[in-house]
Amino acid sequence: MDVRFINPFLEGTISVLKTMAFVEPKPGKPYLKNDGLARGDVSGIIGFTGTLSGSMALSFSENAILKIVSNMLGEEIREINGDIEDAVGEITNIISGVARKKLESLGLTVLAAIPTVVSGKGHSIKHVLGGTSVVIPFETKDGPFVVDVCMSEMKQKTK
């Protein structure tokens, strides 16, 4: 997977969480993931089509997402509930939008589906393309989360 496809998600995640949730996410060392196990307690997943095809998942630990959404809403939320799941879907959509704009500036066309949210300890994530994904771990003062990306450039058909 080309690093040009990963950096927009890294940059989008940092800018969106700083701006919307007043959280300073610190990225760790990316690694390859070959299984479907989520690396968090609640995940937002969104698929892409166009010159790039694939999907992205954001998987948050319970403590991290509770703090992020509490900051966004201006009130303390103490458990993962419908408001948290709705917010994860919105965060996923917004981060993917920022990343898509950055990818489009590289001359790539990327269209997004509607995000899906899955929660619960030990849930799984199935990427559209299957196979290996690149995981960027993040640390916040309230807990970890990851951005999990599986993208491929689609070959243009010749006439």
C-alpha positions as a Markdown table, in Angstrom:
| # | Residue | x | y | z |
|---|---|---|---|---|
| 1 | Met | 0.0 | 0.0 | 0.0 |
| 2 | Asp | 1.3 | 3.4 | -1.0 |
| 3 | Val | 2.1 | 5.8 | 1.8 |
| 4 | Arg | 0.4 | 8.5 | -0.2 |
| 5 | Phe | -2.8 | 6.8 | 0.6 |
| 6 | Ile | -2.2 | 6.6 | 4.3 |
| 7 | Asn | -0.9 | 10.1 | 5.2 |
| 8 | Pro | -4.2 | 11.9 | 4.4 |
| 9 | Phe | -5.9 | 9.7 | 7.0 |
| 10 | Leu | -3.2 | 10.4 | 9.6 |
| 11 | Glu | -3.3 | 14.1 | 8.9 |
| 12 | Gly | -7.2 | 14.2 | 8.8 |
| 13 | Thr | -7.4 | 12.3 | 12.1 |
| 14 | Ile | -5.1 | 14.7 | 13.9 |
| 15 | Ser | -6.7 | 17.9 | 12.6 |
| 16 | Val | -10.3 | 16.8 | 13.2 |
| 17 | Leu | -9.8 | 15.6 | 16.7 |
| 18 | Lys | -7.8 | 18.7 | 17.6 |
| 19 | Thr | -10.4 | 21.0 | 16.2 |
| 20 | Met | -13.6 | 19.3 | 17.2 |
| 21 | Ala | -12.7 | 17.5 | 20.4 |
| 22 | Phe | -9.7 | 19.5 | 21.7 |
| 23 | Val | -7.7 | 16.3 | 21.9 |
| 24 | Glu | -4.0 | 16.0 | 21.0 |
| 25 | Pro | -3.7 | 12.5 | 19.4 |
| 26 | Lys | 0.0 | 11.3 | 19.2 |
| 27 | Pro | 0.6 | 8.9 | 16.3 |
| 28 | Gly | 2.7 | 5.8 | 16.9 |
| 29 | Lys | 4.6 | 3.6 | 14.5 |
| 30 | Pro | 2.3 | 2.1 | 11.8 |
| 31 | Tyr | 2.1 | -1.6 | 11.4 |
| 32 | Leu | 0.5 | -4.2 | 9.1 |
| 33 | Lys | -2.6 | -6.1 | 10.3 |
| 34 | Asn | -3.7 | -9.4 | 8.8 |
| 35 | Asp | -6.6 | -10.3 | 11.0 |
| 36 | Gly | -10.1 | -8.9 | 11.4 |
| 37 | Leu | -9.9 | -8.2 | 15.1 |
| 38 | Ala | -10.7 | -4.5 | 16.0 |
| 39 | Arg | -8.2 | -2.8 | 18.2 |
| 40 | Gly | -10.8 | -0.9 | 20.2 |
| 41 | Asp | -14.2 | -1.1 | 21.9 |
| 42 | Val | -16.2 | 0.9 | 19.3 |
| 43 | Ser | -15.3 | 1.3 | 15.6 |
| 44 | Gly | -16.5 | 3.4 | 12.6 |
| 45 | Ile | -16.0 | 1.8 | 9.2 |
| 46 | Ile | -16.4 | 3.5 | 5.8 |
| 47 | Gly | -15.9 | 2.2 | 2.3 |
| 48 | Phe | -14.4 | 3.9 | -0.7 |
| 49 | Thr | -14.7 | 3.6 | -4.5 |
| 50 | Gly | -13.2 | 5.5 | -7.4 |
| 51 | Thr | -9.6 | 5.5 | -8.5 |
| 52 | Leu | -8.9 | 4.3 | -5.0 |
| 53 | Ser | -11.0 | 1.5 | -3.5 |
| 54 | Gly | -11.0 | 0.1 | 0.0 |
| 55 | Ser | -12.0 | 1.1 | 3.5 |
| 56 | Met | -11.0 | 2.8 | 6.7 |
| 57 | Ala | -11.9 | 2.0 | 10.2 |
| 58 | Leu | -11.4 | 4.1 | 13.4 |
| 59 | Ser | -11.3 | 1.9 | 16.5 |
| 60 | Phe | -11.4 | 3.7 | 19.8 |
| 61 | Ser | -10.8 | 2.4 | 23.3 |
| 62 | Glu | -13.7 | 3.1 | 25.6 |
| 63 | Asn | -11.9 | 5.8 | 27.7 |
| 64 | Ala | -10.6 | 7.6 | 24.6 |
| 65 | Ile | -14.0 | 7.8 | 22.8 |
| 66 | Leu | -15.8 | 8.8 | 26.0 |
| 67 | Lys | -13.5 | 11.8 | 26.5 |
| 68 | Ile | -13.5 | 12.8 | 22.8 |
| 69 | Val | -17.3 | 12.8 | 22.6 |
| 70 | Ser | -17.7 | 14.4 | 26.0 |
| 71 | Asn | -15.4 | 17.2 | 24.8 |
| 72 | Met | -17.4 | 17.5 | 21.5 |
| 73 | Leu | -20.8 | 17.7 | 23.2 |
| 74 | Gly | -19.7 | 19.8 | 26.2 |
| 75 | Glu | -21.1 | 17.3 | 28.8 |
| 76 | Glu | -19.6 | 14.2 | 30.5 |
| 77 | Ile | -20.7 | 10.9 | 29.0 |
| 78 | Arg | -19.8 | 7.9 | 31.1 |
| 79 | Glu | -20.7 | 4.9 | 28.9 |
| 80 | Ile | -20.8 | 3.8 | 25.3 |
| 81 | Asn | -24.4 | 4.5 | 24.2 |
| 82 | Gly | -26.3 | 5.6 | 21.1 |
| 83 | Asp | -24.9 | 9.1 | 21.3 |
| 84 | Ile | -21.3 | 7.7 | 21.3 |
| 85 | Glu | -22.1 | 5.5 | 18.4 |
| 86 | Asp | -23.6 | 8.3 | 16.4 |
| 87 | Ala | -20.6 | 10.5 | 17.2 |
| 88 | Val | -18.2 | 7.7 | 16.0 |
| 89 | Gly | -20.1 | 7.6 | 12.7 |
| 90 | Glu | -19.8 | 11.4 | 12.3 |
| 91 | Ile | -16.1 | 11.4 | 13.3 |
| 92 | Thr | -15.5 | 8.7 | 10.8 |
| 93 | Asn | -17.3 | 10.5 | 8.1 |
| 94 | Ile | -15.6 | 13.9 | 8.8 |
| 95 | Ile | -12.1 | 12.3 | 8.9 |
| 96 | Ser | -12.7 | 10.5 | 5.7 |
| 97 | Gly | -13.9 | 13.7 | 4.1 |
| 98 | Val | -10.7 | 15.5 | 5.0 |
| 99 | Ala | -8.6 | 12.6 | 3.8 |
| 100 | Arg | -10.6 | 12.4 | 0.5 |
| 101 | Lys | -9.9 | 16.1 | -0.2 |
| 102 | Lys | -6.2 | 15.5 | 0.3 |
| 103 | Leu | -6.3 | 12.4 | -2.0 |
| 104 | Glu | -8.2 | 14.4 | -4.6 |
| 105 | Ser | -5.4 | 17.0 | -4.5 |
| 106 | Leu | -3.2 | 14.2 | -5.7 |
| 107 | Gly | -5.4 | 13.7 | -8.7 |
| 108 | Leu | -7.3 | 10.7 | -7.3 |
| 109 | Thr | -11.1 | 10.3 | -7.3 |
| 110 | Val | -12.5 | 8.9 | -4.0 |
| 111 | Leu | -16.2 | 8.5 | -3.2 |
| 112 | Ala | -17.3 | 7.4 | 0.2 |
| 113 | Ala | -20.2 | 5.2 | 1.4 |
| 114 | Ile | -22.1 | 5.8 | 4.6 |
| 115 | Pro | -20.2 | 4.8 | 7.8 |
| 116 | Thr | -21.1 | 1.8 | 9.8 |
| 117 | Val | -20.5 | 1.7 | 13.6 |
| 118 | Val | -19.8 | -1.5 | 15.5 |
| 119 | Ser | -19.2 | -1.7 | 19.2 |
| 120 | Gly | -18.5 | -4.3 | 21.9 |
| 121 | Lys | -15.3 | -5.8 | 23.3 |
| 122 | Gly | -13.6 | -8.2 | 20.8 |
| 123 | His | -15.7 | -7.1 | 17.7 |
| 124 | Ser | -14.2 | -7.6 | 14.2 |
| 125 | Ile | -13.7 | -5.4 | 11.2 |
| 126 | Lys | -13.9 | -6.7 | 7.7 |
| 127 | His | -12.3 | -4.5 | 5.1 |
| 128 | Val | -13.9 | -4.3 | 1.6 |
| 129 | Leu | -10.7 | -5.5 | -0.1 |
| 130 | Gly | -9.8 | -8.1 | 2.5 |
| 131 | Gly | -6.2 | -8.9 | 3.2 |
| 132 | Thr | -3.6 | -6.8 | 4.9 |
| 133 | Ser | -4.4 | -3.3 | 6.3 |
| 134 | Val | -2.1 | -0.6 | 7.7 |
| 135 | Val | -2.8 | 0.4 | 11.3 |
| 136 | Ile | -1.7 | 3.7 | 12.7 |
| 137 | Pro | -1.9 | 3.6 | 16.5 |
| 138 | Phe | -2.7 | 6.8 | 18.3 |
| 139 | Glu | -2.3 | 7.7 | 22.0 |
| 140 | Thr | -4.3 | 10.3 | 23.8 |
| 141 | Lys | -4.1 | 11.2 | 27.5 |
| 142 | Asp | -7.3 | 9.3 | 28.0 |
| 143 | Gly | -6.5 | 6.2 | 26.0 |
| 144 | Pro | -5.6 | 4.7 | 22.7 |
| 145 | Phe | -7.3 | 4.4 | 19.3 |
| 146 | Val | -6.3 | 3.3 | 15.8 |
| 147 | Val | -6.8 | 4.3 | 12.2 |
| 148 | Asp | -7.0 | 1.0 | 10.2 |
| 149 | Val | -6.7 | 1.6 | 6.4 |
| 150 | Cys | -6.9 | -0.9 | 3.5 |
| 151 | Met | -6.8 | 0.9 | 0.1 |
| 152 | Ser | -5.7 | 0.0 | -3.4 |
| 153 | Glu | -5.4 | 2.1 | -6.6 |
| 154 | Met | -7.8 | 0.8 | -9.3 |
| 155 | Lys | -6.2 | 0.3 | -12.7 |
| 156 | Gln | -7.7 | 2.3 | -15.5 |
| 157 | Lys | -9.2 | 0.2 | -18.3 |
| 158 | Thr | -7.8 | 0.9 | -21.7 |
| 159 | Lys | -10.1 | 1.2 | -24.7 |
